[in-house]
Amino acid sequence: MEIILKPDPKPSRQSNKTIRKKWVKKSTIYAALSIFAIINVYPILWMVINSFKSEKEFTVNQFGFPKDFVIDNYISAWNTANLGILFKNSIFICIVATLITVFIGALASYFLSRFTFKMNKGIYSFFIFGMLIPIHSTLVPMFILLRDLGLLNSPITLLFPYIAFHLPLTIFILTSFMKQFPKDIEESAVMDGAGIFRIFWSIILPMSRPAVATVVILNFIYNWNEFSFALVLINDPALQTLPLGLASFAGQFTVNYGAQMAGLTMSLLPILIFYLLLEKEIVKGMTAGAVKG
């Protein structure tokens, strides 16, 4: 006697419901992210488009594409605002401050995450407490301190606040990342005769590359866009950074909106290039702790 087993229709219905729920969830997430991306990208596109318009066309048509692309806006902005000097100052400050912050932060994170000593938690809490301090509340004390030390209006003036206020976030990210590494790596290196700094430079630091890329881009972007400390601590036009120079440029030449848009567009390009170069590492750093394997 043959027994014929009929498939149960319930699992297929449940699987279809599960697939529909996943599809709805993904569609909602992608729709929300698309709207968020459009809201953020539109002002940038609007700025770039208007940077190629003449003053007359900008007044008549602010939301359309330019009929004639005016390249002279970029030449005028570069020469009038002395963007060459501003770019040089900003690049110097950003690169030096970022390198020193990341190097000191990586060393501190290495010892805080890989070694156990008496004041470990206390020192880590001290650094993390720096994230709770409002940065701009220290403008006046920072000005008085640097004035008494004779460090106002010098090429290295902005390095001190930029490094000091970025160390907490840098140490927080790198310490959390380095704690995930197994101790076996260091034990094997010690057996091979490697010292503490050799392990840090040749093993821990390369393994922390995604997190390092993340803190590098965060430090660089903040230093590049920072305005308040540059306004208070720098008075010499020859030492001004790009945000401070562009603010002065916009105040003096409020009529020529095309030149203003051109200057803002040129100031945005280094950030975009820097981000695109480190994009893959940043994504790895952001998602490193999301998947456990």
N, C-alpha and C positions, 0 to 999 in steps of 0.2 A: 504494500500500500504506500503510495507516494504522498509525501507531505510537502505542500507548497507554502513557502513562507512569503508573505506579502510585506513589502517595506512599510515601515511606520511613517505616515506623512508628517507627523509632528516635528521631527528633527529638521526636515527641510523648511518648514514654516518658521521655526525658530532661527535657523541660519539666515533665512531671507530677512527676518526682522533685524537680526544682528548686523547684516550687511547694510541695510537701510539706515540704521542708527549711526553706523560708522560713516556712511556717505554723507548723511545730514551733518554730523559733527565736523567732518573735514571741510565740507562746503561752507559751513558757518565760520570756521576758523579762517579759511582762505579769503572769504568775503570781508571779514573784519580786518585782516591784515592788508588786503588790497585797498580798502578805504583809508586805513591808517597811512599806507605808503603814498597814496594820492594826496592826502592832506599835507604830508611832509614834503613831497617832491614838487608840488605845484608852485609854491613861492620861489623855489630855486629856479625852476624853468621860466617863471615869469620874469625873474631878475635877469637871467641870461638872454632871453628874447629882447627885453627892453634895453639891454646894453648895446644893441646894434641899431637903435633908432636915433634919429635926429631929435632935437628939442621940439620942433614943430610936430613931428609925427607922434612923439610920446604924449604931447598934450592932446592931440586929436584922438589917437587910438592907442590906449594903454594895454589892451587885452588881446590884440591881434598880432599876427606875424609882421615883421617889418617889410615894407615894399623894397626899400634899398638898404642893404647892410652897410652901416657906417662904422668902419674900422677905426676912424679917427678918434672915437670915444676912448679906446684903449690907449692910444698914443697920448691923448690929452690927460687922461687919468694918471698914466705912468710919469709923465713929466711934471704935471702940476702938483701932485701929491708926493713927489719924490719917493715913489714906491720902491725904487732900487735900494735906497738906504733903509726903508722900513722892512723890506723883505730880508735884508742882510741881518738887521738887528733881531728880528723875530726868529729867523732860522738859527742864529747863534744861541739865543737864550733858550729856545725850545730843545735843541739837540743836547746842549750841555746839561741843562736842568734834568732832562729826561734820562740821560745816561747816568748821571750821578745818583738820581733818585732810584732807578732800577737796580744799579749795582749795590748801593748801600742796603736797599730793601731786600734784595736777593740774599745777601750775606746774613742779614739779621734774620730773615725767614728760615734760612738753612739751620742756623744754630737754635732757633726757637722750636723748629719742627722736628729736628733729628737728634737733639741732645736733651737730656734730662738733668736739670740742675735746680738749685734751691729757689732762685728768683725767676724761674721760667714763666710761670703764669702771671706773676706780678709785672714783669717787663712787657709781656704780650698785652696785658690789660692796659698798661700805660700807653702803648702805641695805639691800641684800638680806641682808647678814650679820646685821642686826638681827632677822631672822626666825628665826635659829638660837638666839638667847638665850632661855633659859627666863624667862618674865615674872615668875613668882613668886619667883625667886631674887634679884630686885632689891627686894623689899619692905622689907627692913631698910635698905639704903643709901638708898632713896627716902624712907623715914621720917626718917632722920637729916638728909638734905639739905634736905627741906622744913621740918623743925623748925628748923634753923640759919637758914633764910631767913625764918622767921616766917610760913610759909604753911599751917601745919596748921589744921584746923577753920575753913576759910573757904569761901565759895561756889565758889571757883575751884580748890580744892585738887586735885580729881580730874581737872581738865582736863589737867594736865601729864603724868601717866602714860598717860592715855587717848590723847592725841595722839601722844606719843612712841612708844608701842608699836604704834600702828596705821599709822604712816607707811610702814614697810617693805612691808607687804602691799598698801597702797593704791598705792604707787609701782610695785611689781612688776606689778600687774594693769593699771594705766593705761599704763605704759611699753610693755608687750607689745602692748596694743591700738593705741596711737598709732603704733607702728612700721609698721603695715600700711598707713597712708595714703600715697598717691603724693606725690612731691615737686612734681608739677605744680601741685597745689592752691596751695601756698605761693608758687611762682614767679608764678602768675597774680595772686595777691593783691598781691605786691610790685610787679608792673608796674602795678597799679591804684592804687598809692600807700599801701597798708596797712602799718602798722608791725608790730613783733613781737607786742606785746600785743593789738593789734587782730585779728591773725590768730588768736591763741590764743583770745580771747574770742568772736569771731564765727564762726570756722570750725572750729578743732580741737576746742574744748570741745563745741559742739553735735553734731559728728560722733561724739564719744566718749560720748554720752549713755547707751548701754547699759552700757558699762563703769563709768561714773560711778554709775549706778543700782545696779550690783552692789556697788561698794565702799561706797556709802551705806548699803545695807541691812545689809551685814556689820558696818560700824562701829556702826551704831545698835543692832543686836541684841546685840553684845558689850558695848557701854556700858550698855545697859539691864539686862543680866543680871549684870554684873560685881559680885563680892562681896568678894574678898580685899582689894583696895586700899581700898575703902570702909570695910571693917572696921578696917583698920590706921590709916588717915589721918583718919578722921572719928569724933569722939567726941561731938559735940554732937547731941542728938536732933533739933534743928530743922534740921540740915543732912543728915540721913541720907537715903540713896537707898532706892528701893523694895525691893530684895532684902534690904538690911540691916534695914529696918523690919519686913518680913514674917518674918524669922528671929527677931527679938525678940518679935514677936506670937505666933508659934508656940510659943516657949519659955514665955511667960507664960500662955497660954490653951490648954494642951494638951488640955483636955477637950472644948472646943467645936470639933469637927472640921468641922462645917458652916460655921462662920464662917471657919475656915482655908481651906477649899476655895473659899469665896466670894472671899476676899482674893486667892488665887492666880489665880482666874479673871479677876478685874478687872485684875490685873497683866499677864495674857496678851493682853488685848484690844488695847492700842496696837500691839503687835508684829504681830498678825494684820492690823489695819487698814493699818499701814504697809507690810507685805509685799504685800497685795492691791493697793494703789495703784501699786506699782512692779513688779508681777509680770511684765508684758509686757516691760518694759525689761530686767529681770533675765534672762529667758529669751533675749532677743536677745544680751545680753552673754555668756552662757554658751555660746551656739551660734555666735557670730560667727566663731570660728576653725575650726569643724568642717566648714564647706562652703566650697569654693573655687570661685569663678565667674569 
